[in-house]
């Protein structure tokens, strides 16, 4: 047993017991002196201080520097205690300590590898989610573009169909007007023929009556009779022309209104498609942000857990 072990052990116990009542400055100085004394005493007689004792005293130095004086006293006591062991016990103990340290190093390496693996997995997950979000955004943009194109084509086709219908309606109105005009003209021709025959009959009757009365009315024969059928014919022709003009104007206005409606429908479809595209882009960006934040939070949580 090395000289001074009992006295040092008693001093360590005394300081350990009184440390809470002592000022920090006094206990620091006492513990520092004990560490220096231990280094000096354990290397007397020309002997080099042992590995185990050196390890414990170095730990005492670090504990005291960190402000843990009682812990430093425990390491000093351990340094003195191991110096009293037999060689076989000392060798076994130092080997055991070395094995424990190697195990700790191994565990730390495994933890570091696990943390690195988790961080790598989190980064890969974040990258995968970013790619998925980018693919989703591209798909939504393509869908919006396809929808906009489809709506534009549909609106254009609708406008063409409406224009064709308006043109057909205009042509039909013109055909109906022409048919009506032909029917009116036919009726007018029949009426004119009947009226001409009646006028001829009246003139012949007047001539017969004039001959019967002994005279002949040259003025009656030569004067063209004011025909009521001529007036009716003129009025019908004017009405027919006005009807054709009105029908053409109505068809033109209808075609213009339908073209305006089709144009509004095209614009509305384009606006709806643009709004849908912007909405899909915002949703994709929000999904991407959430996925990135989630991956970062998972990475931070894994890092804290490993620590």
Secondary structure as UniProt FT lines:
FT   TURN            3..4
FT   HELIX           5..18
FT   TURN            19..21
FT   HELIX           24..41
FT   TURN            42..43
FT   TURN            45..46
FT   HELIX           51..65
FT   TURN            66..67
FT   HELIX           69..82
FT   TURN            83..84
FT   HELIX           87..212
FT   TURN            213..214
FT   HELIX           218..222
FT   HELIX           228..306
//
